[in-house]
Amino acid sequence: MDGTKTERDVKKTEDEVVHLRREINLVSATAFIVGTVVGSGIFIAPKGVLMNSGSVGLSLLVWALCGILSMFGALCYAELGTTFTKSGSHYTYLLETLGPLPAFLRLTTEFVIIRPAVTSYVALAFGRYVVEPFYTPCTAPTVLVKLVSILAVTFVVAVNCWSVTMATRTQVLLTVIKMFALVLIIVPGVIALAKGKTDNFQNGFELDLITLDKLPLAFYNGLYAFGGWFSLNSVTEEVKNPNRTFPLAIISSMVTVTVCYVLVNMAYYTMMTPAELLQSDAVAVTFANRALHGMASVIPFLVALSCLGTLNGGIFGAPRMMFVGAREGHCPPIFSMIHIRRKTPLPAVLLMYPLTVLFLTSGDIYQLINFVSFSRWLFIALATTGMLIHRYRFPLHPRPFKAPVVIIITFTVVCFFIVGLSLYSDPWNTGWSCALTLGGVPLYYLTVNSFCLPSRWRRTFNSCSKKLQILLEVVQQEIKTY
């Protein structure tokens, strides 16, 4: 009797240990990737892709190539995710392959530029699709759109602070809904094509309309819609059987998304001319008004939920990068702490909120896409470059999954090519993004790599951290999860 009681006490103690739990199985992992990728992009980016490619045929080719490129990148990250067992995605891989400075720059860029901007334009898309149906045919008030967007971000942050299980279940549900939304668009498009409605595909490659100098921006818009294929790598320490789950989840999800995206864009062109698509700020709504007369009012609601799923996936994954960065000493220790009851990285999740709201109050969606894409793709290219270097330096290091070398090299070269050309295509937004990224270099040497901070500053900072730790009820994780 006493022995049984002791075993129960031990089991209870293990359950109460504060650490990140492995709660993401194959289904959740696939839903996590699809749910993060499929969001506002497929309902916003078609306009940007067509605007910068110049023709229907080239825009469809850009969509297909973006899908293939994203698949190549996903396979590279499947190898990285099974080679390095820490969470943190890009940050962890740069730290392990190229060293602390590139990793620190990726960390600061993620939370100063990339994540607030990405979350902002997804939230703005959510707000637009929620509000605009009530004001059709007039333009919805910008202030109201932004207010609804802020409410969406607040809700998703609250869910991710409350429970990992709730966040993953929410993601699965929203993924099912968003795939249903895509099917509602694809089916009428396929039927229209079968009936011979191909007027907009005639002379699809009109050479006089193609603008090669803006082509990188077309790829940025397309790749933005595929953004999120690397999301599972942010939560490696919470994935069950990662060696099997990573490759299966990544391959199945990216094939599904690529096929759906090409079919959705073909469906758009069956109902809208290129000029009409360029004039529409809510492409899916315009499509629904023409193709789904009985269900036109449902599409904005489904698109909004789709955007909410992308918000949830981004806010679930990105804080894990800050969590790992704090654990490695690249940012304040408070961000590597976990709530004692909820077992969520509460401080890291909350950190995203104020910067996101700041980005929401100013900025156009298409400017934000170009602004953020430079830094994102630069560091992705550096991560895959580091993977090649690591393969050469440590050939015997265990790699449960290995991507073909030709895929890694092709993906890396294309990424660097797009990054370089974007500086020419949109020097203002990409130039600012480059400058802010490089601004992290002096910050690294002044903080992480320096012991010159006055002792009074250190004492004040430590005192504030302790008070914040007590207020948030967070502690360091008690066991190693990698």
C-alpha positions, -999 to +999 in steps of 0.1 A: +000+000+000+028+024+010+047+014-022+016+023-044+013+056-027+049+064-033+046+056-070+016+079-073+034+107-056+064+103-079+041+102-110+023+134-098+056+151-093+067+142-128+035+156-143+039+188-124+075+194-136+076+227-156+088+220-192+075+220-227+054+189-234+056+168-267+019+172-276+021+176-314+015+144-334+015+139-372-020+151-377-014+182-355+019+188-372+004+187-407-025+209-396+000+233-380+019+237-413-011+238-436-029+261-412+000+285-410+007+285-447-029+288-460-042+321-446-045+356-460-019+350-486-039+332-512-066+358-509-043+388-510-012+378-529-028+371-563-031+408-569+005+414-560+017+385-581-002+396-612+007+433-606+045+425-607+045+397-632+024+414-659+005+385-674-019+357-664+004+329-677+035+342-660+015+347-627+004+311-627+040+300-635+052+321-605+027+304-583+038+269-594+075+279-590+069+294-556+053+261-545+083+241-558+108+265-542+089+263-509+089+224-511+127+225-517+130+248-486+107+226-466+128+195-474+160+214-463+143+223-431+132+188-426+168+178-425+177+206-402+148+198-379+159+162-375+196+170-373+192+197-345+167+187-319+162+222-304+132+244-311+139+278-325+139+272-363+161+297-382+178+310-350+189+275-338+202+265-372+222+296-377+236+293-342+247+257-347+261+262-382+274+298-386+278+310-351+262+334-325+262+367-345+241+356-375+218+338-350+214+370-329+207+391-360+180+366-370+165+367-335+164+405-333+151+408-369+124+383-362+109+403-333+116+438-345+108+434-382+096+400-394+071+387-369+053+420-361+050+428-398+038+393-408+013+392-379+001+427-389-007+421-425-024+388-417-045+406-390-053+434-414-065+409-439-087+394-412-101+428-403-108+437-439-127+404-446-147+408-414-157+445-419-160+450-456-191+429-462-211+452-440-201+483-461-203+469-496-202+486-521-186+514-501-151+512-486-149+501-450-135+526-424-098+520-420-100+527-383-126+500-378-106+475-399-076+481-377-096+478-345-110+444-355-075+433-365-062+443-330-090+423-314-081+392-335-044+395-324-055+399-287-077+368-289-049+346-305-023+358-280-047+350-251-053+314-265-015+308-268-009+321-233-036+299-219-028+264-232-006+246-258-034+220-262-060+246-268-038+263-294-031+231-313-068+221-313-078+255-325-053+252-353-067+218-364-102+232-364-093+264-383-073+243-409-103+222-417-124+254-422-098+271-444-095+240-466-132+240-470-130+276-481-104+267-508-126+239-521-156+263-524-134+284-547-118+255-566-149+236-575-167+264-594-135+272-612-130+237-624-166+235-635-162+268-654-130+255-671-148+223-681-175+244-698-148+261-718-145+294-700-109+301-709-110+336-723-086+350-697-061+323-705-058+332-741-025+349-749-015+343-713+021+353-719+018+388-733+054+398-736+047+436-738+031+434-703+059+414-686+081+436-663+112+416-655+125+443-631+095+437-608+095+399-611+113+394-578+084+413-561+060+389-578+079+360-562+079+378-529+041+380-530+038+344-540+063+332-514+045+352-488+014+331-495+035+300-490+052+314-459+050+291-429+064+259-444+092+263-418+067+268-389+070+233-375+107+238-369+099+264-343+084+238-320+107+208-325+109+201-288+071+197-287+068+173-316+062+136-310+087+113-329+102+142-349+124+120-371+092+105-387+068+134-382+089+161-398+094+146-433+058+132-435+041+164-423+062+187-445+059+167-478+022+160-475+013+195-465+033+213-491+021+191-520-015+198-509-010+235-506+008+239-539-019+221-559-047+240-541-030+274-547-025+269-585-062+257-588-075+286-568-057+311-590-070+294-621-104+296-606-100+334-600-092+339-637-123+320-649-145+346-633-123+378-634-102+395-660-067+406-650-079+442-648-108+433-625-085+412-603-061+442-599-090+465-590-102+441-562-089+445-527-108+413-516-103+389-545-121+360-529-152+381-522-153+394-558-150+358-570-178+346-547-202+373-558-199+360-594-195+322-589-213+315-556-244+336-556-261+316-528-230+314-506-213+347-515-219+360-480-202+330-464-168+334-482-156+365-463-164+347-430-144+316-441-115+337-453-114+356-420-112+323-401-085+312-425-065+344-416-072+336-379-056+302-383-025+317-398-023+342-369-026+313-345+002+293-361+025+323-363+020+333-327+023+297-316+057+291-333+075+324-333+078+329-295+097+296-293+125+313-311+127+340-285+124+312-258+154+294-272+174+326-277+169+336-241+180+301-231+212+306-251+218+340-234+210+361-264+182+380-248+169+385-212+163+352-192+127+361-185+118+351-221+131+315-215+106+310-187+074+290-186+041+295-167+040+272-137+005+259-144-002+266-181+032+252-193+033+279-220+062+303-228+041+332-215+067+361-216+078+353-251+042+352-264+033+385-247+064+402-261+050+400-296+018+419-287+029+456-284+051+456-315+024+439-336-002+466-325+024+493-334+028+478-369-010+475-373-016+512-367+006+521-397+016+504-429+001+491-462-002+453-467+019+452-499+046+475-485+048+453-454+052+422-476+082+437-495+096+451-463+096+418-444+106+395-472+141+407-477+152+398-441+132+366-440+146+351-472+182+364-465+183+344-433+167+313-448+194+313-475+220+317-448+205+288-428+207+264-458+242+277-466+251+268-430+236+234-435+259+227-464+289+239-444+279+217-414+276+187-437+311+193-450+326+199-415+308+171-397+300+143-422+295+117-395+269+138-375+236+119-373+211+131-399+179+110-398+166+127-429+188+140-457+177+163-485+194+158-519+223+182-523+210+195-556+178+206-539+198+224-511+221+242-536+192+252-560+171+265-531+200+285-516+211+301-550+175+311-558+170+326-524+202+348-527+192+357-563+157+369-552+172+388-522+197+406-544+172+415-571+147+428-546+172+456-536+169+468-572+131+463-576+121+480-544+152+498-529+132+518-504+114+490-484+141+464-489+169+490-481+152+499-448+149+462-440+186+456-448+196+486-427+175+475-397+190+440-400+225+453-399+216+475-370+217+444-349+255+441-352+264+469-328+236+458-305+252+424-303+286+437-293+270+462-269+249+436-251+255+399-256+293+402-263+301+429-238+306+431-201+308+469-201+273+476-188+273+496-156+266+476-125+237+499-116+220+491-148+225+454-142+210+456-107+180+476-119+174+451-148+177+421-125+153+436-100+127+444-127+131+408-141+124+392-107+093+414-102+080+405-137+087+368-130+066+369-099+038+389-116+036+364-145+041+333-124+069+319-146+100+299-139+129+283-159+120+248-174+131+222-149+142+194-173+160+194-206+137+189-236+163+185-264 
